[in-house]
Amino acid sequence: MISRTGASAVTLAFAAALSLSACSDNKANGDNPRPQSTAQAAGSEATQEKMNLYIDAFNALIDDPWGVPKYFGEYQKLDIPNAAATASIHFPENISHLEGAIEKLKEGRALNGGAQGKKADEAVDRLIPQLEALLAQWRTLDPYFEARAYREDGLAKAKGAHAALMQAYQGSVAGIETLDTALSEYQRATNAAKMEAMRKAGHAAEASVLEAMQKADFFTNAVMENNAAEADRLLPEMEAAVAKLREEQAKMPSDNRNKSTLNSIADNLSGMIGEYRDFKQTGADGYREQVVDSYNSAIGNMNRVELPA
């Protein structure tokens, strides 16, 4: 499962098995792609396993508080070129977390993903060297900062490594965004096929929750990027999708295991809409962050939904 984070507005997500977030190339079009069959869209079992590994890695890479964009922001705040050796410096890193993400990317890359996995493979081929360069810097600099060796050399080692570390961070963040684009394209096609199949099989409520979450994903991305025009354009679509979800949820039998969860998701999404309107009225960033919190709550509830096979 991938969650949005206010620290990284361009690499956001949801539910590996269900849907992935739209990235910046989705701003102009929130519509679903033309449905294929689920098998055509998702690919072989190996393709699906590959993409799930990539999504797991992506989730780890944008995680808050252990993701690369989060640590990049924290590192920049240290202002190493101008820092004093007398300061108490906490070097931001999580070596084991990054190692795990790289391992998942390599595991996924080893699988044959067919045509459906080609763009993601290309993104991963560019991303792994950037992440490994970042990891190498972390492994070198972490013990240096832990031992306060910078007090002995006047931060010479850290300042000497600064340019390379910044390059590794920038390359990693750009590579994560490119992977987001590839995974988003795959998941949009897969979701469209799943929704079409669900509707045909009489699972209208489950199809409606997928559609509402996808709309919420586009909407949250626009809000986090401060793209008011796009958020305002998407708002009526978002409200219509939530209304449709409530309509279909109300028709479900009382003993349906998804009924209560779908109601909670609808409440989460309605809360997002209200928080966005509060943000528009006040301009307070706290309300914008609440949009993300409500979206992430919806993701958490979405993980409890039992979708038809």
Buried (B, 14 or more C-beta within 10 A) or exposed (E): BBBBBBBBBBBBBBBBBBBBBBBBEBBEEBEBBEBBEBEEBBBBEBBBBBBBBBBBBBBBBBBBEBBBBBBBBBBEEBEBEEBEBEEEBEBBBBEEBBBBBBEBBEBBBEBEBEEBBEBBBEBBEBBBEBBBBBBEBBEEBBEBBEEEBBEEEEBEBBBEBBEBBBBBBEBBBBBBBBBBBBBBBBBBBBBBBBBBBBBEEEBBBBBBBBBBBBBBBBBBBBBBBEBEEBBEBBBEBBBEBBBBBBEBBEEBEEEBEBBBBBBBBBBBBBBBBEBBEBBBEEEEEEBBBBBBBBBBBBBBBBBEBEBEE
